[in-house]
Each structure stands twice: as C-alpha cells, then as structure tokens.
Amino acid sequence: MERTTVKGTDTYQAWVKELEGNFEETVEMRRYLHQYPEPSFEEKETAQYILEKLRSFGIQDIQENVGNGYGIVAKIKGAHPGPTIAFRADFDALRIQEENKVSYKSKKEGVMHACGHDTHTATLLSVAQVLFNHREDLHGTVVLLHQNAEEVLPGGAKSMVEAGAMEDVDYVFGQHVQALLEAEKIGYTPGYAMAAADFFTISIQGKGGHGAYPHETIDSVIIATKIVEALQTLVSRTINPLHPAVVTVSTIQAGGEANNIIADTAMIKGTVRTYQEEARDTIQREMEVMANSVADMYHATCKVNYTRGYDSVYNHPEETSRFVSLMKEKFGEDNIVERDPTMGGEDFGYFSKVKPGVFFNVGGFNPDLEATFPHHHPRFNVDEKAMLVAGQTFLAIAEDYLVKEG
C-alpha cells in the first residue's frame, strides 16, 4: 500500500519510505501475535516477543514488568535535546473462540485478538524500528508504552503510571484500530472521547417466607424493584443535563424455582458511564443514599458495592487541534473524520489524565476482506493496511514534535 502524503519534511518522507518497506515484516509480526494470543495478566510470552523485537532493533533502554503485570517501557533518545513524547500500544487478547477462516487463525483454544491489540503492537514495533534507525534526526525522546491488560479491571495503564512510566513525558498519544471506520480514515474526538466505566452490585437482605403469608415477610423482590425504579432518577434529577451519564441495571437475581416462596435476598447489578468526575462522584454517593433509604423504608438492609473502573478518556484541546491540523496537512481533509464520543471504556485515560495528549482511531473496515465485524466478535478482523496508516500517523506526530530542520 502506498499512502500519499500531502506535505512533509525530507526526514518524514524518508521515515515513511522505510516504514512502507518494512510493511511485510509488520504483517508478519501481527499475524504471529494473532496466532499466539494471551489474555489479560497472562501475556508473558507476548511481552517476551516484544522485548526480543525491541532488542533486535538495537533499543537497549527498556524496563520490563512495569506495573501490575508485563508492561514494557522503552525509550529512544534522540541525538538532540527536546521534549519527550509517548506512544502507547496494548497487547492483551480476549477469551473468545475465533471463528475466522484465515491462515493466521488463533492457535489457542478460547482466546483471540478480537479487539485489534495485535495490530497496535505490531504498528508500534515498526514505528520504533524506524525512529531508532533515525534517532539522529530527533530533538527529544520517544517513550514506547507497551501496555498489558487493557481488557480486564483494574487494567495495566494505571499501575504503569503509578510505577513511573510517565515520568519526564510531556505529551502522550495512543491509537485504536476501529473495525467500523472505513480503512485509511483517521478518526478523532475533541474533548471527552470515552467514558469512565464503573460497576455496581446492590445486595438486599429481607426476610423470606411462604407466599400465602406475605405479612410475615420482608419481600426482597419488591425492594429490588423499588430500588431499580429509584435509580432511574439518578441521571435525570441529580446530574447536570450538560454532563452525559448512563446508569444501566443489567441483572436482578432473587428467589428460586418455587412459586410460593418469597425470597429473603436479592441482588442488583449494573454499570455507570460518565465523563466528568463530578457526575461520577454524585452518582456513587446518591446511589448509596437511595438504595439504603428504600431498604430502610421496608425494614430491610442492603449493601452497595461500587467499583470504579477506568477513568474517562479526554483529548486535550490544544493537542487535539494540533493533531487535526497535522493530519489534514499530511493526509488530506477527506481522510480525517470527527467522531462522536462513546460511552465505552478504555484505560488510556490514565495516561492522558497526567499528561496532555490525543487518543485517535484508524479505520480497519473493508468489506472486500470481510473485515466488517465489530470489536469483541468471534469474526473480528481488520484491513491490515490500517497498521501502515497508524504507523504513518505516529511518525507524523514524531516529526511535528521532535524534528527541527534548517
């Protein structure tokens, strides 16, 4: 694939030419990772593969086992002083049985790269090879964040930040291949791009008994329904209407098979999605108040277990504006797409919470290759040319921040 750049320094053009020349190797790396996926917190061999590749390129400034798992932080120091930018790629797979009929199908039963993390990793490795080969051009440093365990709480990003992965970093960038965005397109979302993803369980303790004698019981089912009804007012009556928020009750469990037994316990489960921390804090606090008040009204007790998931992903205005202008300059306005925010979660938010940056998408949708299925689907796949586009994008960012010609 050849992707025509609109403008760029001689340095950038040389980088892109090398990246394109390495594309076959990039595909080979992706397909190897796809055949040997490892789920979150179990990515030992994947991490070893990444380390071996980085060392084979000549990169020696590498930290292993960063954070709560197999996180890797590698640095490419330029020949000249300047800012430090970080590029992130996640590398865990999902517990899904692959149904694709491709030569590089997963060889591990019940595990597959159904979200594109194999492409993220191969892309960043290819970018690392090019930038290390041309470190004499760099006025500053590139930090490579190879992150474990994006898919499963508590994720790997937060622990990597806590372990010092972002020390001395000035700007951070990450990308996610997007299965339903047309191949060769680059997507971005100004401001809040993805939501904080929290989860809750409400356990209700009543008093069971025979259905013929309800006056002798404390009906946990009735209490559960009243709590669910009350939760519907959390967003509509406690949250600023200009701050998006979602409270979803996904599960109610109570009772057994008998038709004439009033259940003594019930359990409610669900998820909360917000952008602003104020909305997040309010929902957690008011959920506790509501659930306990309803239970108390019916002489029952309840316990709210609220688990905070990933922080929201926020694309900083100045860096986003700079990113969009750069992408339009390099690839043309028709290839740059503004996308709506989503209530999905992503732990890149921990990186962009401590340093300004941008999390963007690269299209992988291609009907000719049957790359049309959504993320986390057993037939998920993407146009592999997305890796070349993503690589060119990372290189464009590196040029913009770290190259000073003339």
Secondary structure, 3 states (H helix, E strand, C coil): CCCCCCCCCHHHHHHHHHHHHCHHHHHHHHHHHHHCCCECCCCHHHHHHHHHHHHHHCCCCEEEEECCCCEEEEEEECCEEEEEEEEEEECCEECCCCCCCCCCCCCCCCCECCCCHHHHHHHHHHHHHHHHHCHHHCEEEEEEEEECCCCCCCCCHHHHHHCCCCCCCCEEEEEEEEEEEECCCEEECCEEEECEEEEEEEEEECECEECCCHHHCECHHHHHHHHHHHHCHHHHHHCCCCCCEEEEEEEEEECCCCCCEECCEEEEEEEEEECCHHHHHHHHHHHHHHHHHHHHHCCCEEEEEEECCCCCEEECHHHHHHHHHHHHHHHCHHHEEECCCECCCCCCHHHHHHCCEEEEEEEEEEHHHCECCCCCCCCCCCCCHHHHHHHHHHHHHHHHHHCCCC
